[in-house]
Amino acid sequence: MPLTREQKLDQLARGDAAFDVVVVGGGITGAGIAREAAGSGLSTLLVEQRDFSWGTSSRSSKMIHGGLRYLGSGHFRLTRDAVRERERLLAEAPGLIDPLRFIMPHYQKQFPGPKLFQLLLRLYDRLAGKPSRQRLSPADTLQWVPGLSTSHLTGASGFTDAVTDDARLVQRVLEEAEADGAICLNYMQAQAVLRNSETNAVTGVHLLDTSTDSQTLEMTVNTPLVINATGAWADQLKQTDSTDTRIRPLRGSHLVVPYSRLPVSCSVSLFHPEDRRPVFAFPWQGTTVLGTTDLDHTESLSREPAINREELDYLLQISSRLFPASAITERDVIATWAGVRPVVTQSPVVTQNKETRKPSKENREHVIWSDNGLISVSGGKLTTFRLIAREVLERGQ
Ligand SMILES: Cc1cc2nc3c(=O)[nH]c(=O)nc-3n(C[C@H](O)[C@H](O)[C@H](O)COP(=O)(O)OP(=O)(O)OC[C@H]3O[C@@H](n4cnc5c(N)ncnc54)[C@H](O)[C@@H]3O)c2cc1C
């Protein structure tokens, strides 16, 4: 029987509560670490300040993918690891992670042409150890994507990645962690990491129960190892003044329109005419989603991230390019969501608070910092959560 919140709090409030490891952050990264830690026999506590997966892990584009675009920019290892994880997740959790067909239409004189794209897909398939690449004629393309703009259409490339429900995935991984003995508590904020004044080694973490405004419940738990898996919030708990790397929060937003207005049965990609970034329209639980943007998120991280006017216009251009006949406008939008990418940057800030490097040029790989019992991790992807967890725990040994 899983423990109730009260039973979990009773265990922590005893005053002598001690764990081998305390994981801070209940997104996919923290959940994955808690599962691997508990599975390897460590007594494990995970705390999340709000709902589990309240952060980026419920606001992603929900793809379990190798990241074809990372391959395009030469990140072979990242792509290889991610496609292998995709295959493993598809086999382990059908129904939670399902295959999704992707179609990249090719138009005359538009980059990337079919030859180059097919070459990339050949490599992608090879890294996955499984072929899914297809080359489609214009007629076949329209069978897959009725309503697609046919002006100068020369055909399409097809391949298969996977899609999930990100928040459910986090929940599933947390349940597996609890089945192995971890205690996972939401509405519990880590306020400070405690250290021995002489050795500077980590001794514990101070927690605040955020489930109620009227009563303040604070407690300290003992542990020699704290893992800061707070994603975009990682700098707040990191304790070190690292000037070489820091979190650059980058927002990505999505639009949701009724499936009846934009019926797509697979994910349809294009390079956005404005900035040549890869964007897509994909089917999601009876709707069609258009995504995403990539820009600096300068608002407070304590508020839910939200789309702005500029992003809305940018995303509407996806449908007007791909499906002009559908004539999708702002009035068709039934919902939006936005998430903040916990991207780790090395670029210094230039004058007037403007970043030097374009958001789309930032590396998406995760980074781990180790500081005498406090390990911080940020960046990375939903897809590679198990690999990130293992790497973090190895650093903690
Ligand atoms: C728009 C967008 C689209 C994306 N699409 C994809 C995709 O299709 N596929 C893919 O693989 N990846 C995708 N990603 C990347 C992926 O979503 C993230 O890398 C991943 O969700 C990050 O998870 P996390 O656990 O590190 O961070 P989060 O999910 O943000 O979790 C961190 C948690 O820490 C909590 N926290 C913060 N401070 C404290 C504290 N002091 N005490 C307790 N808790 C605290 C926060 O409330 C939060 O819930 C996308 C990201 C974005 C933004």
The ligand as an SDF file (V2000), in Angstrom:
LIG
                    3D

 53 58  0  0  0  0  0  0  0  0999 V2000
    8.6490   23.8800  -25.2860 C   0  0  0  0  0  0  0  0  0  0  0  0
    9.4530   22.6680  -24.9400 C   0  0  0  0  0  0  0  0  0  0  0  0
    9.3310   21.5350  -25.7280 C   0  0  0  0  0  0  0  0  0  0  0  0
   10.0760   20.3990  -25.4050 C   0  0  0  0  0  0  0  0  0  0  0  0
    9.8810   19.2820  -26.1320 N   0  0  0  0  0  0  0  0  0  0  0  0
   10.5380   18.1730  -25.8260 C   0  0  0  0  0  0  0  0  0  0  0  0
   10.2630   16.9970  -26.5320 C   0  0  0  0  0  0  0  0  0  0  0  0
    9.3970   16.9600  -27.4040 O   0  0  0  0  0  0  0  0  0  0  0  0
   10.9740   15.8800  -26.2110 N   0  0  0  0  0  0  0  0  0  0  0  0
   11.9300   15.8840  -25.2360 C   0  0  0  0  0  0  0  0  0  0  0  0
   12.5590   14.8460  -25.0130 O   0  0  0  0  0  0  0  0  0  0  0  0
   12.1960   16.9970  -24.5030 N   0  0  0  0  0  0  0  0  0  0  0  0
   11.5060   18.1310  -24.7690 C   0  0  0  0  0  0  0  0  0  0  0  0
   11.7230   19.2500  -24.0570 N   0  0  0  0  0  0  0  0  0  0  0  0
   12.7230   19.2280  -22.9880 C   0  0  0  0  0  0  0  0  0  0  0  0
   12.1470   18.5930  -21.7140 C   0  0  0  0  0  0  0  0  0  0  0  0
   10.7940   18.9230  -21.5590 O   0  0  0  0  0  0  0  0  0  0  0  0
   12.9240   19.0640  -20.4980 C   0  0  0  0  0  0  0  0  0  0  0  0
   14.3060   18.8640  -20.6970 O   0  0  0  0  0  0  0  0  0  0  0  0
   12.5270   18.3080  -19.2380 C   0  0  0  0  0  0  0  0  0  0  0  0
   11.1280   18.3070  -19.0560 O   0  0  0  0  0  0  0  0  0  0  0  0
   13.2010   18.9420  -18.0380 C   0  0  0  0  0  0  0  0  0  0  0  0
   12.8100   18.2170  -16.9090 O   0  0  0  0  0  0  0  0  0  0  0  0
   13.3610   18.5910  -15.4760 P   0  0  0  0  0  0  0  0  0  0  0  0
   12.8460   17.5670  -14.5440 O   0  0  0  0  0  0  0  0  0  0  0  0
   14.8470   18.7740  -15.5450 O   0  0  0  0  0  0  0  0  0  0  0  0
   12.7540   20.0320  -15.1750 O   0  0  0  0  0  0  0  0  0  0  0  0
   11.2610   20.3760  -14.6940 P   0  0  0  0  0  0  0  0  0  0  0  0
   10.2660   19.5010  -15.3320 O   0  0  0  0  0  0  0  0  0  0  0  0
   11.0850   21.8340  -14.8500 O   0  0  0  0  0  0  0  0  0  0  0  0
   11.2850   19.9820  -13.1580 O   0  0  0  0  0  0  0  0  0  0  0  0
   11.9260   20.7660  -12.1770 C   0  0  0  0  0  0  0  0  0  0  0  0
   11.0030   20.8170  -10.9880 C   0  0  0  0  0  0  0  0  0  0  0  0
   11.7140   21.3390   -9.8690 O   0  0  0  0  0  0  0  0  0  0  0  0
   10.7650   22.0060   -9.0500 C   0  0  0  0  0  0  0  0  0  0  0  0
   11.4940   22.8570   -8.1210 N   0  0  0  0  0  0  0  0  0  0  0  0
   12.1850   23.9800   -8.4030 C   0  0  0  0  0  0  0  0  0  0  0  0
   12.7580   24.4750   -7.2850 N   0  0  0  0  0  0  0  0  0  0  0  0
   12.4030   23.6480   -6.2630 C   0  0  0  0  0  0  0  0  0  0  0  0
   12.6890   23.6310   -4.8590 C   0  0  0  0  0  0  0  0  0  0  0  0
   13.4490   24.5760   -4.2850 N   0  0  0  0  0  0  0  0  0  0  0  0
   12.1620   22.6360   -4.1040 N   0  0  0  0  0  0  0  0  0  0  0  0
   11.3730   21.6630   -4.6690 C   0  0  0  0  0  0  0  0  0  0  0  0
   11.0760   21.6470   -5.9880 N   0  0  0  0  0  0  0  0  0  0  0  0
   11.5970   22.6170   -6.7800 C   0  0  0  0  0  0  0  0  0  0  0  0
    9.8880   22.7370  -10.0530 C   0  0  0  0  0  0  0  0  0  0  0  0
    8.6220   23.0850   -9.5040 O   0  0  0  0  0  0  0  0  0  0  0  0
    9.7900   21.7310  -11.1990 C   0  0  0  0  0  0  0  0  0  0  0  0
    8.6120   20.9600  -11.1510 O   0  0  0  0  0  0  0  0  0  0  0  0
   10.9800   20.4030  -24.3200 C   0  0  0  0  0  0  0  0  0  0  0  0
   11.0910   21.5520  -23.5160 C   0  0  0  0  0  0  0  0  0  0  0  0
   10.3150   22.6680  -23.8230 C   0  0  0  0  0  0  0  0  0  0  0  0
   10.3760   23.8690  -22.9530 C   0  0  0  0  0  0  0  0  0  0  0  0
  1  2  1  0
  2  3  1  0
  2 52  2  0
  3  4  2  0
  4  5  1  0
  4 50  1  0
  5  6  2  0
  6  7  1  0
  6 13  1  0
  7  8  2  0
  7  9  1  0
  9 10  1  0
 10 11  2  0
 10 12  1  0
 12 13  2  0
 13 14  1  0
 14 15  1  0
 14 50  1  0
 15 16  1  0
 16 17  1  0
 16 18  1  0
 18 19  1  0
 18 20  1  0
 20 21  1  0
 20 22  1  0
 22 23  1  0
 23 24  1  0
 24 25  2  0
 24 26  1  0
 24 27  1  0
 27 28  1  0
 28 29  2  0
 28 30  1  0
 28 31  1  0
 31 32  1  0
 32 33  1  0
 33 34  1  0
 33 48  1  0
 34 35  1  0
 35 36  1  0
 35 46  1  0
 36 37  1  0
 36 45  1  0
 37 38  2  0
 38 39  1  0
 39 40  1  0
 39 45  2  0
 40 41  1  0
 40 42  2  0
 42 43  1  0
 43 44  2  0
 44 45  1  0
 46 47  1  0
 46 48  1  0
 48 49  1  0
 50 51  2  0
 51 52  1  0
 52 53  1  0
M  END
$$$$
